[in-house]
Amino acid sequence: MTPEEFENLLIAEIAVLDLPALAYPQTPKDYFPQNDPGEVLVRYEGRQPVDRDISGLKSRVKLFAEVVVVTRQLRESNGAYHWLEIIWRHLQGRQLEGMTGQLTMEVESFMDETNGLWQFGQKWSAETDEYQHYSDPYEQNNLGDN
């Protein structure tokens, strides 16, 4: 699973909640939500090897992503608190297509408030299997060929 595929799967899962879900902006310092009262941003954060089989061809990795709720409203049905809760209830334990493990929220925390624009983040992880493909430069030569 590529980082972009993982990010896109999370965006699609959040979008089914009728929340404006988008990929994290290319230039975050220039970002301001276009939707009222805000948006949910998703970004890939990295991967961590968990285990490798004895052949070295298959490894289990944990992928990490951050879901950031950015909104001008803190409370009630369109507020950050409500959005955080429904995202958590929807994603926790869900298995995304192509993943071998369930989504797990690692931490949820306040990130920032600037001029009434609130930001809260949820860090999510899920495990999957990755396969390494090795090629043998001699595979086309039979033993005894010159």
BASE-649090 format. One line per 2 residues: number of its first residue (from 1); for each residue y, z negated, x negated of N, C-alpha, C, CB. Coordinates in nm, 3 decimals, decimal comma. Glycine has a CB too. Layout:
BASE-649090
NUM	Y/Z/X/Y/Z/X/Y/Z/X/Y/Z/X | ... .
//
This chain:
BASE-649090
1	-0,117/0,000/-0,086/0,000/0,000/0,000/0,123/0,000/-0,090/0,000/-0,123/0,097 | 0,213/0,092/-0,063/0,335/0,098/-0,143/0,438/-0,002/-0,087/0,394/0,242/-0,142 .
3	0,536/-0,038/-0,170/0,642/-0,127/-0,121/0,712/-0,074/0,004/0,744/-0,151/-0,231 | 0,740/0,055/0,005/0,810/0,114/0,119/0,724/0,112/0,246/0,852/0,257/0,088 .
5	0,594/0,134/0,231/0,504/0,128/0,346/0,500/-0,013/0,405/0,361/0,173/0,306 | 0,492/-0,113/0,318/0,491/-0,253/0,363/0,621/-0,285/0,438/0,473/-0,349/0,243 .
7	0,732/-0,246/0,380/0,863/-0,269/0,443/0,870/-0,201/0,579/0,976/-0,218/0,352 | 0,826/-0,076/0,587/0,832/-0,001/0,713/0,742/-0,061/0,821/0,792/0,144/0,690 .
9	0,625/-0,113/0,781/0,538/-0,178/0,879/0,605/-0,302/0,939/0,404/-0,217/0,814 | 0,671/-0,380/0,855/0,743/-0,498/0,905/0,858/-0,460/0,997/0,795/-0,582/0,789 .
11	0,933/-0,358/0,961/1,043/-0,312/1,045/0,990/-0,269/1,182/1,119/-0,193/0,977 | 0,880/-0,196/1,184/0,822/-0,151/1,312/0,776/-0,270/1,396/0,703/-0,057/1,286 .
13	0,717/-0,372/1,333/0,672/-0,491/1,407/0,790/-0,567/1,468/0,593/-0,585/1,315 | 0,899/-0,576/1,397/1,016/-0,647/1,448/1,086/-0,565/1,556/1,114/-0,679/1,334 .
15	1,085/-0,434/1,541/1,150/-0,346/1,639/1,086/-0,358/1,777/1,144/-0,201/1,593 | 0,955/-0,388/1,786/0,891/-0,402/1,917/0,945/-0,524/1,993/0,739/-0,415/1,901 .
17	1,016/-0,612/1,924/1,077/-0,728/1,989/1,214/-0,696/2,048/1,090/-0,844/1,890 | 1,250/-0,568/2,047/1,381/-0,521/2,093/1,496/-0,582/2,012/1,399/-0,555/2,242 .
19	1,470/-0,603/1,884/1,574/-0,647/1,792/1,610/-0,529/1,704/1,527/-0,770/1,707 | 1,738/-0,513/1,668/1,776/-0,404/1,580/1,726/-0,432/1,438/1,930/-0,384/1,580 .
21	1,615/-0,372/1,401/1,551/-0,395/1,270/1,576/-0,274/1,181/1,399/-0,422/1,286 | 1,621/-0,302/1,059/1,655/-0,197/0,964/1,609/-0,234/0,824/1,806/-0,170/0,964 .
23	1,596/-0,134/0,739/1,571/-0,161/0,597/1,699/-0,220/0,537/1,527/-0,031/0,521 | 1,680/-0,304/0,438/1,793/-0,365/0,368/1,883/-0,253/0,316/1,745/-0,457/0,251 .
25	2,015/-0,268/0,326/2,106/-0,159/0,286/2,099/-0,131/0,135/2,249/-0,193/0,325 | 2,126/-0,006/0,101/2,128/0,035/-0,040/2,238/-0,037/-0,118/2,146/0,186/-0,051 .
27	2,352/-0,059/-0,051/2,464/-0,129/-0,115/2,499/-0,251/-0,030/2,589/-0,034/-0,131 | 2,430/-0,363/-0,055/2,448/-0,482/0,027/2,591/-0,535/0,031/2,358/-0,589/-0,022 .
29	2,668/-0,520/-0,075/2,804/-0,576/-0,076/2,896/-0,505/0,024/2,865/-0,566/-0,216 | 2,863/-0,382/0,062/2,944/-0,307/0,158/2,889/-0,316/0,301/2,952/-0,161/0,116 .
31	2,784/-0,395/0,320/2,716/-0,401/0,449/2,792/-0,486/0,551/2,575/-0,455/0,431 | 2,797/-0,438/0,673/2,843/-0,514/0,788/2,762/-0,463/0,907/3,000/-0,499/0,810 .
33	2,705/-0,554/0,989/2,619/-0,508/1,099/2,692/-0,417/1,197/2,564/-0,628/1,174 | 2,623/-0,310/1,234/2,678/-0,215/1,331/2,643/-0,252/1,474/2,628/-0,074/1,300 .
35	2,536/-0,331/1,491/2,493/-0,374/1,623/2,554/-0,508/1,657/2,340/-0,381/1,630 | 2,577/-0,529/1,786/2,634/-0,656/1,831/2,524/-0,738/1,896/2,752/-0,632/1,930 .
37	2,500/-0,862/1,858/2,580/-0,942/1,767/2,536/-0,934/1,622/2,577/-1,084/1,811 | 2,430/-0,859/1,592/2,385/-0,851/1,454/2,259/-0,767/1,439/2,359/-0,990/1,399 .
39	2,192/-0,786/1,325/2,075/-0,706/1,295/1,974/-0,789/1,216/2,115/-0,579/1,216 | 1,853/-0,735/1,208/1,748/-0,795/1,127/1,718/-0,696/1,014/1,618/-0,827/1,212 .
41	1,735/-0,742/0,891/1,714/-0,657/0,774/1,584/-0,696/0,705/1,833/-0,669/0,676 | 1,513/-0,596/0,654/1,385/-0,621/0,587/1,391/-0,560/0,448/1,266/-0,563/0,669 .
43	1,345/-0,637/0,349/1,337/-0,583/0,214/1,210/-0,631/0,145/1,461/-0,623/0,132 | 1,154/-0,542/0,067/1,038/-0,573/-0,016/1,083/-0,661/-0,132/0,969/-0,442/-0,067 .
45	1,002/-0,762/-0,165/1,038/-0,852/-0,274/0,945/-0,847/-0,393/1,042/-0,991/-0,223 | 0,825/-0,794/-0,378/0,737/-0,784/-0,493/0,592/-0,810/-0,458/0,781/-0,878/-0,600 .
47	0,510/-0,812/-0,562/0,366/-0,835/-0,544/0,316/-0,929/-0,652/0,287/-0,702/-0,547 | 0,208/-0,996/-0,621/0,146/-1,090/-0,714/-0,005/-1,066/-0,714/0,180/-1,238/-0,677 .
49	-0,065/-1,040/-0,831/-0,210/-1,028/-0,835/-0,276/-1,160/-0,797/-0,257/-0,983/-0,974 | -0,381/-1,152/-0,717/-0,452/-1,272/-0,673/-0,589/-1,279/-0,739/-0,466/-1,273/-0,520 .
51	-0,661/-1,165/-0,740/-0,796/-1,164/-0,792/-0,834/-1,020/-0,825/-0,896/-1,228/-0,691 | -0,928/-1,003/-0,920/-0,978/-0,870/-0,955/-1,129/-0,878/-0,961/-0,918/-0,819/-1,092 .
53	-1,194/-0,774/-0,909/-1,341/-0,776/-0,915/-1,388/-0,749/-1,058/-1,401/-0,672/-0,818 | -1,516/-0,769/-1,082/-1,570/-0,760/-1,217/-1,558/-0,620/-1,276/-1,715/-0,802/-1,216 .
55	-1,556/-0,516/-1,191/-1,544/-0,379/-1,242/-1,402/-0,348/-1,288/-1,586/-0,280/-1,134 | -1,306/-0,424/-1,239/-1,166/-0,396/-1,272/-1,106/-0,285/-1,189/-1,154/-0,361/-1,416 .
57	-1,183/-0,231/-1,097/-1,135/-0,120/-1,015/-1,068/-0,166/-0,885/-1,249/-0,028/-0,981 | -1,101/-0,285/-0,840/-1,047/-0,336/-0,713/-0,981/-0,471/-0,740/-1,159/-0,348/-0,604 .
59	-0,860/-0,484/-0,691/-0,793/-0,614/-0,705/-0,728/-0,652/-0,572/-0,686/-0,609/-0,818 | -0,718/-0,781/-0,551/-0,651/-0,833/-0,432/-0,511/-0,873/-0,477/-0,730/-0,956/-0,368 .
61	-0,411/-0,828/-0,403/-0,272/-0,861/-0,435/-0,204/-0,918/-0,312/-0,197/-0,737/-0,487 | -0,102/-0,997/-0,337/-0,021/-1,052/-0,229/0,114/-0,981/-0,236/-0,007/-1,209/-0,241 .
63	0,154/-0,920/-0,125/0,284/-0,854/-0,114/0,382/-0,949/-0,047/0,272/-0,720/-0,035 | 0,508/-0,944/-0,092/0,612/-1,032/-0,038/0,728/-0,948/0,016/0,662/-1,130/-0,146 .
65	0,784/-0,996/0,127/0,901/-0,931/0,186/0,992/-1,039/0,242/0,861/-0,829/0,297 | 1,118/-1,005/0,255/1,214/-1,098/0,315/1,271/-1,034/0,441/1,328/-1,135/0,215 .
67	1,274/-1,113/0,547/1,336/-1,073/0,673/1,466/-1,153/0,683/1,240/-1,098/0,797 | 1,578/-1,083/0,694/1,708/-1,150/0,698/1,773/-1,125/0,833/1,799/-1,099/0,583 .
69	1,800/-1,233/0,905/1,872/-1,225/1,032/2,021/-1,239/1,000/1,824/-1,336/1,133 | 2,097/-1,135/1,036/2,242/-1,134/1,013/2,308/-1,121/1,150/2,287/-1,017/0,916 .
71	2,382/-1,224/1,190/2,439/-1,221/1,325/2,567/-1,303/1,334/2,338/-1,273/1,426 | 2,652/-1,263/1,428/2,777/-1,335/1,453/2,756/-1,448/1,555/2,885/-1,239/1,503 .
73	2,636/-1,460/1,606/2,606/-1,564/1,705/2,497/-1,654/1,650/2,564/-1,502/1,840 | 2,518/-1,784/1,659/2,423/-1,879/1,601/2,322/-1,928/1,704/2,498/-1,996/1,542 .
75	2,369/-1,961/1,824/2,283/-2,023/1,925/2,264/-1,933/2,046/2,341/-2,158/1,969 | 2,177/-1,976/2,137/2,146/-1,909/2,263/2,062/-1,784/2,242/2,274/-1,872/2,337 .
77	2,042/-1,704/2,345/1,940/-1,598/2,344/1,964/-1,488/2,242/1,932/-1,537/2,480 | 2,087/-1,459/2,205/2,114/-1,358/2,104/2,155/-1,419/1,971/2,222/-1,263/2,152 .
79	2,129/-1,549/1,955/2,169/-1,616/1,832/2,063/-1,613/1,725/2,205/-1,757/1,862 | 2,104/-1,647/1,605/2,015/-1,646/1,489/1,893/-1,736/1,510/2,090/-1,691/1,365 .
81	1,916/-1,855/1,567/1,804/-1,947/1,586/1,696/-1,887/1,675/1,853/-2,079/1,647 | 1,738/-1,824/1,784/1,642/-1,761/1,877/1,569/-1,645/1,809/1,714/-1,711/2,004 .
83	1,643/-1,561/1,739/1,582/-1,447/1,671/1,480/-1,493/1,568/1,689/-1,361/1,604 | 1,515/-1,596/1,490/1,421/-1,649/1,391/1,292/-1,696/1,457/1,485/-1,765/1,313 .
85	1,306/-1,763/1,569/1,189/-1,816/1,640/1,099/-1,705/1,693/1,234/-1,906/1,755 | 1,157/-1,604/1,757/1,072/-1,499/1,813/1,009/-1,412/1,703/1,153/-1,411/1,910 .
87	1,079/-1,393/1,593/1,020/-1,319/1,481/0,902/-1,398/1,425/1,126/-1,292/1,369 | 0,922/-1,528/1,402/0,815/-1,612/1,349/0,694/-1,611/1,442/0,864/-1,756/1,329 .
89	0,715/-1,630/1,571/0,603/-1,634/1,666/0,529/-1,500/1,672/0,654/-1,670/1,806 | 0,603/-1,390/1,655/0,539/-1,258/1,662/0,464/-1,223/1,533/0,645/-1,151/1,690 .
91	0,521/-1,253/1,418/0,462/-1,211/1,291/0,355/-1,305/1,236/0,569/-1,196/1,189 | 0,371/-1,436/1,258/0,279/-1,534/1,199/0,134/-1,505/1,241/0,318/-1,676/1,240 .
93	0,049/-1,480/1,143/-0,093/-1,455/1,170/-0,127/-1,312/1,205/-0,138/-1,542/1,279 | -0,027/-1,226/1,220/-0,052/-1,085/1,254/-0,104/-1,012/1,130/0,079/-1,016/1,308 .
95	-0,196/-0,920/1,153/-0,247/-0,839/1,042/-0,193/-0,698/1,057/-0,404/-0,839/1,039 | -0,117/-0,655/0,959/-0,059/-0,521/0,961/-0,163/-0,417/0,922/0,063/-0,513/0,867 .
97	-0,145/-0,297/0,972/-0,237/-0,187/0,941/-0,243/-0,167/0,790/-0,192/-0,057/1,012 | -0,365/-0,160/0,737/-0,384/-0,138/0,595/-0,387/-0,265/0,511/-0,276/-0,051/0,544 .
99	-0,364/-0,380/0,573/-0,366/-0,507/0,501/-0,500/-0,576/0,527/-0,247/-0,598/0,545 | -0,546/-0,655/0,431/-0,671/-0,727/0,449/-0,648/-0,872/0,489/-0,754/-0,721/0,322 .
101	-0,524/-0,917/0,480/-0,492/-1,054/0,517/-0,380/-1,058/0,620/-0,453/-1,136/0,394 | -0,365/-1,174/0,681/-0,262/-1,193/0,784/-0,127/-1,224/0,721/-0,302/-1,306/0,880 .
103	-0,022/-1,195/0,797/0,113/-1,232/0,754/0,128/-1,383/0,759/0,219/-1,163/0,842 | 0,191/-1,437/0,657/0,217/-1,580/0,650/0,362/-1,601/0,609/0,120/-1,650/0,550 .
105	0,433/-1,685/0,683/0,569/-1,715/0,643/0,565/-1,821/0,534/0,655/-1,762/0,764 | 0,624/-1,789/0,421/0,627/-1,881/0,307/0,738/-1,984/0,324/0,645/-1,804/0,176 .
107	0,856/-1,939/0,367/0,970/-2,028/0,383/1,074/-1,960/0,472/1,032/-2,067/0,244 | 1,151/-2,043/0,541/1,265/-1,995/0,621/1,383/-2,078/0,578/1,238/-2,008/0,777 .
109	1,499/-2,014/0,554/1,613/-2,091/0,507/1,746/-2,024/0,540/1,602/-2,111/0,357 | 1,848/-2,109/0,546/1,986/-2,063/0,560/2,025/-1,993/0,430/2,083/-2,182/0,592 .
111	2,094/-1,881/0,442/2,136/-1,807/0,323/2,287/-1,813/0,302/2,090/-1,663/0,332 | 2,363/-1,783/0,410/2,508/-1,773/0,392/2,578/-1,769/0,527/2,543/-1,647/0,309 .
113	2,704/-1,803/0,525/2,794/-1,785/0,639/2,928/-1,743/0,582/2,805/-1,916/0,729 | 2,978/-1,628/0,626/3,108/-1,579/0,580/3,184/-1,527/0,701/3,092/-1,467/0,472 .
115	3,297/-1,590/0,730/3,383/-1,547/0,842/3,305/-1,533/0,972/3,450/-1,414/0,809 | 3,215/-1,628/0,999/3,140/-1,628/1,124/3,019/-1,537/1,127/3,229/-1,591/1,234 .
117	2,985/-1,477/1,015/2,866/-1,393/1,005/2,756/-1,474/0,936/2,896/-1,258/0,927 | 2,655/-1,512/1,014/2,548/-1,601/0,967/2,432/-1,521/0,912/2,499/-1,692/1,081 .
119	2,368/-1,574/0,806/2,250/-1,511/0,748/2,143/-1,616/0,724/2,285/-1,438/0,615 | 2,025/-1,588/0,778/1,908/-1,673/0,756/1,795/-1,582/0,708/1,868/-1,751/0,887 .
121	1,712/-1,633/0,618/1,603/-1,553/0,565/1,467/-1,615/0,590/1,621/-1,532/0,419 | 1,369/-1,529/0,610/1,230/-1,569/0,619/1,155/-1,489/0,512/1,170/-1,544/0,764 .
123	1,081/-1,558/0,427/0,999/-1,491/0,327/0,856/-1,484/0,379/1,006/-1,566/0,189 | 0,802/-1,363/0,381/0,668/-1,337/0,435/0,577/-1,283/0,325/0,675/-1,238/0,552 .
125	0,448/-1,311/0,340/0,350/-1,255/0,247/0,225/-1,212/0,323/0,314/-1,357/0,136 | 0,153/-1,119/0,262/0,024/-1,075/0,316/-0,057/-1,019/0,201/0,043/-0,968/0,429 .
127	-0,188/-1,039/0,208/-0,276/-0,988/0,103/-0,337/-0,855/0,143/-0,387/-1,089/0,072 | -0,364/-0,774/0,040/-0,431/-0,647/0,060/-0,512/-0,614/-0,064/-0,330/-0,534/0,091 .
129	-0,602/-0,519/-0,051/-0,681/-0,473/-0,165/-0,617/-0,348/-0,222/-0,829/-0,445/-0,124 | -0,616/-0,341/-0,354/-0,567/-0,222/-0,422/-0,678/-0,173/-0,513/-0,436/-0,251/-0,503 .
131	-0,688/-0,042/-0,524/-0,792/0,020/-0,605/-0,728/0,098/-0,718/-0,882/0,111/-0,519 | -0,778/0,076/-0,839/-0,731/0,150/-0,954/-0,821/0,273/-0,971/-0,731/0,062/-1,083 .
133	-0,760/0,383/-1,006/-0,834/0,506/-1,026/-0,825/0,544/-1,173/-0,780/0,621/-0,934 | -0,940/0,544/-1,237/-0,946/0,579/-1,379/-1,014/0,714/-1,391/-1,022/0,470/-1,461 .
135	-0,969/0,792/-1,488/-1,038/0,918/-1,512/-1,097/0,914/-1,653/-0,941/1,040/-1,495 | -1,211/0,973/-1,665/-1,281/0,978/-1,792/-1,256/1,116/-1,853/-1,434/0,950/-1,774 .
137	-1,190/1,122/-1,969/-1,160/1,253/-2,027/-1,285/1,330/-2,070/-1,068/1,235/-2,146 | -1,399/1,261/-2,078/-1,523/1,327/-2,122/-1,617/1,356/-2,005/-1,595/1,240/-2,224 .
139	-1,575/1,330/-1,883/-1,667/1,343/-1,771/-1,714/1,486/-1,748/-1,601/1,292/-1,646 | -1,639/1,584/-1,792/-1,679/1,724/-1,771/-1,774/1,774/-1,879/-1,556/1,813/-1,765 .
141	-1,789/1,699/-1,986/-1,876/1,741/-2,095/-2,012/1,673/-2,080/-1,812/1,707/-2,233 | -2,117/1,754/-2,082/-2,252/1,697/-2,080/-2,286/1,651/-2,220/-2,357/1,801/-2,028 .
143	-2,376/1,553/-2,226/-2,423/1,508/-2,357/-2,485/1,626/-2,432/-2,526/1,392/-2,343 | -2,451/1,640/-2,555/-2,507/1,749/-2,636/-2,418/1,872/-2,637/-2,644/1,786/-2,585 .
145	-2,318/1,880/-2,547/-2,225/1,995/-2,551/-2,136/1,982/-2,673/-2,139/2,004/-2,420 | -2,101/2,094/-2,730/-2,010/2,094/-2,845/-1,873/2,124/-2,804/-2,053/2,193/-2,949 .
//
